[in-house]
Every structure is written in structure tokens, then in C-alpha cells.
Amino acid sequence: MKVYGLVGKNIDYSFSKKYFTERFENTNAIDCEYRNFDIATIDDFCALTKNNPDIAGLNVTIPYKESVIPFLDSLSKKAAAIGAVNVIRFKKNGHLKGYNSDYFGFKKAIKPLLQPHHKKALILGTGGSSKAVAFALSELDISYTFVSRDPAKSAVTYDRINETTFENFQIIINCTPLGTTPNISEFPPIPFQYLTKRHIAFDLIYNPVESTFLKKARLKGVTTINGLNMLVYQAEKAWKIWNK
């Protein structure tokens, strides 16, 4: 039995388990199983891999996409450049290699929506997913600025976002967990009144299907998209990585 799985914290909602379980059933992959590995801290990672010798590959989600890196033997060039890992390949020699398929999934999901005036993006959040989004935007030749609740050299704070900001930034990407089920009433504190039909609002959240962030943006005529397509694309990329 080949075991694949998702490493994260509080991941009962997991898209990956449902997706890959159905994928295995539909392709008659009776020798494959997908599990959730919910760990309290990243320090439990070594015990997880030691106690599950049949693991053939892992996905990694919040909050471990960055903190898992020291536990790996090597990184792909793109994962190293991004500074975050969401796919781990278990090589035949026992070494663990980290990859990033988030950037691939995001890039493929947003590309059909882009128009010539979409030149600059605001990335809400500074975690592992936001780094993958930034990498994808760079490949698309779209400049970006991070937004964070905490003052930092690499990010602006939410209180600095105003009408002029949205005149200059035509893409807003929510990489925070705000609005995820069950806390669906939450949303990033941006001035939605200044959004227009020339904007794109992308929420990496997929549960609920339409977050409060997307709903408030849609009411202003914004083109909106949730994270489901991104997840499907990154999952298929992960499958290819595991089966190189």
C-alpha cells in the first residue's frame, strides 16, 4: 500500500483527502491511500515519518509550509526560491525533497482572467502561500506588494490602503485564513468601496465557495475567483512530482 497524505494543523476540512481519495477510486488505484496527518507542532514531523514507513508522498498546508523545510534533505530550485514547501517527495534513497506546486496552481488559475491593465497586485498575508503567489506573479510580470497586520519592511499595513491604492493595484489576493469555515463572517479589513469592475479579487479560500471577501468584492462588480481551481492544479502537479 502506498500512503500519501496531508500534513497540517486542524485539517478536518481538507480538500486534499477528498480529492485524492476520489481520484484513487476513479482510476482504480487500489494500492493507494490518502490520509490526514494532523500534528500539534512541526516537531512531531519526524515521528510522523518514522511511524508511517509506507508514506510515498506528502502535501503540506498551514501552518507548516515554511517550518517543515529544516526537516527535509533538499529542495527543488523553485521551492528554495519561494521559501515554502507544500509537496514532499520520498525518494528511493530515503531522502525527503521539498517542492512547491502552489505557485503553479495559482498561476494557472489566474492567468485566464488577466487583461492588459492588470499590472500590479496586493497580496494580503505574508505566510507560505503568499510567497508562492508572489513567485507566480513575478513569472507573469506582475509587480506586487504584501499587506500585513504587523508593520514590516517587506509589507504595508491595512490602514495604508485607500482609494489611491486601488487605482494603482488592480488585483487583490487573499492569502490569509480570514473567512474560512467555520469563521465565515471574517474578512480582510480593506476598503471595499473603492473596488471596481476593473479589479480581480482572488481568495485562496475555497470553503465556503464564496467567502465574505469575495462576496463584498462581487457586489462592487469585481471579477472574483476562489481557490478551488488552484487546489486542483496544484494537486495534479503534486501527483506528478510524487511519481517522477
GUMI-180353 format. One record per residue (C-alpha): x, y, z; residue in three letters; residue number from 0. Coordinates in steps of 0.001 Angstrom, whole numbers. Each point is the difference from the previous one (the first is absolute). Layout:
// GUMI-180353
u | v | w | aa | i
X | Y | Z | ALA | NUM
...
// end
This chain:
// GUMI-180353
u | v | w | aa | i
0 | 0 | 0 | MET | 0
1321 | 3421 | -981 | LYS | 1
-1001 | 2635 | 2515 | VAL | 2
-299 | 3671 | -905 | TYR | 3
-1211 | 2692 | 2325 | GLY | 4
-371 | 3550 | 1196 | LEU | 5
2027 | 1468 | 2850 | VAL | 6
-1572 | 2938 | 1802 | GLY | 7
-1869 | 1150 | 3078 | LYS | 8
-3793 | -179 | 432 | ASN | 9
-454 | -1433 | -3497 | ILE | 10
-3292 | -1866 | 293 | ASP | 11
-1311 | 2261 | -2791 | TYR | 12
2731 | -1255 | -2357 | SER | 13
-589 | 294 | -3738 | PHE | 14
2931 | -2301 | -696 | SER | 15
-1309 | -3106 | 1749 | LYS | 16
-3335 | 86 | -1802 | LYS | 17
1614 | 855 | -3330 | TYR | 18
2630 | -2728 | 17 | PHE | 19
-2317 | -2652 | 1489 | THR | 20
-2424 | 588 | -2871 | GLU | 21
2888 | 100 | -2471 | ARG | 22
1262 | -3389 | 1197 | PHE | 23
-3508 | -1489 | -205 | GLU | 24
-600 | 1355 | -3507 | ASN | 25
3338 | -1304 | -1295 | THR | 26
-270 | -3348 | 1794 | ASN | 27
3188 | 753 | 1946 | ALA | 28
-788 | -2603 | 2638 | ILE | 29
3572 | 30 | 1313 | ASP | 30
-198 | 3723 | 960 | CYS | 31
-1440 | 1675 | 3072 | GLU | 32
-142 | 3662 | 1076 | TYR | 33
-27 | 1025 | 3667 | ARG | 34
-77 | 3159 | 2073 | ASN | 35
2981 | 354 | 2345 | PHE | 36
-1106 | 2634 | 2489 | ASP | 37
2958 | 918 | 2215 | ILE | 38
80 | 2422 | 2921 | ALA | 39
3445 | 1410 | -841 | THR | 40
2531 | -457 | -2779 | ILE | 41
2232 | -1766 | 2531 | ASP | 42
-2328 | -3001 | -415 | ASP | 43
999 | -327 | -3664 | PHE | 44
2893 | -2422 | 582 | CYS | 45
-2177 | -2350 | 2046 | ALA | 46
-2663 | 150 | -2697 | LEU | 47
2364 | -1174 | -2743 | THR | 48
1665 | -2589 | 2254 | LYS | 49
-3308 | -1546 | 1088 | ASN | 50
-1409 | -136 | -3534 | ASN | 51
2605 | -1798 | -2142 | PRO | 52
-2438 | -448 | -2903 | ASP | 53
-220 | 3729 | -720 | ILE | 54
811 | 690 | -3656 | ALA | 55
-724 | 3730 | -71 | GLY | 56
-1433 | 2846 | 2040 | LEU | 57
-1768 | 3285 | -452 | ASN | 58
640 | 2743 | 2544 | VAL | 59
-2455 | 2698 | 1012 | THR | 60
-426 | 2780 | 2579 | ILE | 61
1884 | 612 | 2243 | PRO | 62
2977 | -2157 | -1021 | TYR | 63
922 | 1007 | -3563 | LYS | 64
3067 | 1884 | 1201 | GLU | 65
852 | -1721 | 3276 | SER | 66
194 | -3450 | -1639 | VAL | 67
3026 | 1002 | -2093 | ILE | 68
2698 | -785 | 2620 | PRO | 69
-1327 | -3581 | 178 | PHE | 70
641 | -624 | -3699 | LEU | 71
3183 | -1190 | -1696 | ASP | 72
-313 | 2209 | -3081 | SER | 73
-2231 | 2445 | -1853 | LEU | 74
-863 | 529 | -3631 | SER | 75
1369 | 3225 | -1463 | LYS | 76
-3428 | 1619 | -6 | LYS | 77
-868 | -1069 | 3539 | ALA | 78
3317 | 1447 | 1153 | ALA | 79
-681 | 3258 | -1836 | ALA | 80
-3525 | 227 | 1424 | ILE | 81
1015 | -962 | 3537 | GLY | 82
-3014 | -2253 | 551 | ALA | 83
-859 | -3661 | -634 | VAL | 84
-3379 | -1614 | -570 | ASN | 85
1119 | -3286 | -1590 | VAL | 86
2504 | -2526 | 1353 | ILE | 87
1367 | -2814 | -2110 | ARG | 88
1352 | -3097 | 1750 | PHE | 89
2943 | -1091 | -2119 | LYS | 90
1158 | -3607 | -304 | LYS | 91
3143 | 725 | 2005 | ASN | 92
-2144 | 1165 | 2918 | GLY | 93
664 | 3690 | -552 | HIS | 94
-2853 | 2488 | 189 | LEU | 95
-122 | 2706 | -2675 | LYS | 96
-2264 | 3031 | 230 | GLY | 97
-1845 | 1562 | -2917 | TYR | 98
-2532 | 2772 | -487 | ASN | 99
-3041 | -572 | -2212 | SER | 100
-2021 | 2884 | 1473 | ASP | 101
1630 | 2519 | -2319 | TYR | 102
-861 | -2219 | -2996 | PHE | 103
-3632 | -367 | 1069 | GLY | 104
-462 | 3718 | 644 | PHE | 105
1646 | 1018 | -3256 | LYS | 106
-2133 | -2364 | -2063 | LYS | 107
-3210 | 1053 | 1797 | ALA | 108
423 | 3758 | -353 | ILE | 109
1516 | 152 | -3477 | LYS | 110
-3324 | -256 | -1951 | PRO | 111
-1362 | 3024 | 1924 | LEU | 112
2864 | 2371 | -721 | LEU | 113
-477 | 2988 | -2265 | GLN | 114
2607 | 2537 | -1181 | PRO | 115
-807 | 2453 | 2819 | HIS | 116
661 | -2564 | 2735 | HIS | 117
3555 | 1070 | 808 | LYS | 118
229 | 188 | 3806 | LYS | 119
-1265 | -2179 | 2845 | ALA | 120
-565 | 254 | 3730 | LEU | 121
771 | -3220 | 1866 | ILE | 122
-1887 | -136 | 3291 | LEU | 123
2083 | -2040 | 2431 | GLY | 124
3662 | -939 | 269 | THR | 125
-30 | -3760 | 642 | GLY | 126
1174 | -2904 | -2130 | GLY | 127
-2866 | 216 | -2495 | SER | 128
596 | 3696 | -573 | SER | 129
3614 | -722 | -929 | LYS | 130
-1118 | -2464 | -2664 | ALA | 131
-2493 | 2548 | -1338 | VAL | 132
2740 | 2636 | -175 | ALA | 133
2235 | -2378 | -1944 | PHE | 134
-2788 | -714 | -2502 | ALA | 135
-736 | 3716 | -445 | LEU | 136
3663 | 636 | -750 | SER | 137
-120 | -2656 | -2724 | GLU | 138
-3072 | 1787 | -1414 | LEU | 139
1872 | 3335 | 76 | ASP | 140
-2455 | 1448 | 2533 | ILE | 141
1487 | 2102 | 2796 | SER | 142
-1342 | -477 | 3526 | TYR | 143
-71 | 1365 | 3531 | THR | 144
-624 | -1998 | 3163 | PHE | 145
-2586 | 1179 | 2543 | VAL | 146
240 | -1040 | 3638 | SER | 147
-1572 | 801 | 3357 | ARG | 148
3489 | 421 | 1416 | ASP | 149
2402 | 2749 | -1141 | PRO | 150
2892 | -1471 | -1978 | ALA | 151
2577 | 1182 | -2493 | LYS | 152
-1385 | -2310 | -2663 | SER | 153
-3698 | 839 | 484 | ALA | 154
-2430 | 2884 | 457 | VAL | 155
-2700 | -7 | 2671 | THR | 156
-3725 | -92 | -718 | TYR | 157
-554 | 3552 | 1235 | ASP | 158
2084 | 1302 | -2901 | ARG | 159
-2351 | -1403 | -2653 | ILE | 160
-2241 | 2697 | -1481 | ASN | 161
-1662 | 1090 | -3232 | GLU | 162
3319 | 850 | -1625 | THR | 163
1293 | -3466 | 848 | THR | 164
-2770 | -1632 | -1996 | PHE | 165
561 | 2374 | -2903 | GLU | 166
3541 | -1362 | -202 | ASN | 167
-570 | -3650 | 938 | PHE | 168
-2482 | -1920 | -2135 | GLN | 169
352 | -3482 | 1588 | ILE | 170
-700 | -837 | 3655 | ILE | 171
921 | -3459 | 1252 | ILE | 172
-1060 | -1268 | 3419 | ASN | 173
2657 | -2373 | 1330 | CYS | 174
-1220 | 241 | 3594 | THR | 175
-2319 | -2568 | 1645 | PRO | 176
-2566 | 2716 | 776 | LEU | 177
-3437 | -1199 | -1058 | GLY | 178
690 | -3728 | -8 | THR | 179
-2760 | -2266 | 1318 | THR | 180
-1179 | 138 | 2767 | PRO | 181
1004 | 3671 | 406 | ASN | 182
-1715 | 1061 | -3201 | ILE | 183
-916 | 3515 | 1153 | SER | 184
3647 | 1056 | 177 | GLU | 185
1776 | 1837 | -2826 | PHE | 186
3155 | 2055 | -567 | PRO | 187
-539 | 3662 | 1060 | PRO | 188
345 | 1745 | -3356 | ILE | 189
-2163 | 2919 | -1276 | PRO | 190
-2243 | -1947 | -2383 | PHE | 191
-1837 | 3174 | -1039 | GLN | 192
2911 | 924 | -2254 | TYR | 193
-18 | -3220 | -2012 | LEU | 194
-1304 | 87 | -3588 | THR | 195
-788 | -2315 | -2895 | LYS | 196
3603 | 442 | -1158 | ARG | 197
1246 | -1978 | 3012 | HIS | 198
554 | -3697 | 632 | ILE | 199
-555 | -1428 | 3496 | ALA | 200
1596 | -3415 | 520 | PHE | 201
-584 | -1846 | 3270 | ASP | 202
2113 | -3077 | 700 | LEU | 203
-2843 | -1132 | 2269 | ILE | 204
-2371 | -2535 | -1588 | TYR | 205
-2205 | -844 | 2994 | ASN | 206
-2431 | 1749 | -108 | PRO | 207
-255 | 181 | -3788 | VAL | 208
-558 | 3750 | 229 | GLU | 209
1757 | 1579 | 2953 | SER | 210
-1124 | 3297 | 1474 | THR | 211
3051 | 1565 | -1669 | PHE | 212
-1186 | -1192 | -3420 | LEU | 213
-3627 | 867 | 670 | LYS | 214
826 | 3590 | 958 | LYS | 215
2237 | 314 | -3067 | ALA | 216
-2616 | -1492 | -2342 | ARG | 217
-2550 | 2571 | 1140 | LEU | 218
2353 | 2681 | -1366 | LYS | 219
120 | -1670 | -3415 | GLY | 220
3395 | -1620 | 549 | VAL | 221
1031 | -3169 | -1840 | THR | 222
287 | -2611 | 2778 | THR | 223
1522 | -3456 | 300 | ILE | 224
459 | -2362 | 2933 | ASN | 225
2851 | -2432 | 622 | GLY | 226
-1591 | -3205 | -1291 | LEU | 227
1534 | -2 | -3487 | ASN | 228
3367 | 864 | 1493 | MET | 229
-283 | -2989 | 2334 | LEU | 230
-874 | -2391 | -2805 | VAL | 231
2930 | 1202 | -2119 | TYR | 232
2468 | -196 | 2866 | GLN | 233
-1276 | -3450 | 1006 | ALA | 234
534 | -1407 | -3488 | GLU | 235
3469 | 1564 | -43 | LYS | 236
721 | -1673 | 3355 | ALA | 237
-1049 | -3375 | -1422 | TRP | 238
2488 | 422 | -2865 | LYS | 239
2756 | 928 | 2453 | ILE | 240
-641 | -3077 | 2149 | TRP | 241
68 | -2269 | -3019 | ASN | 242
3065 | 1301 | -1817 | LYS | 243
// end
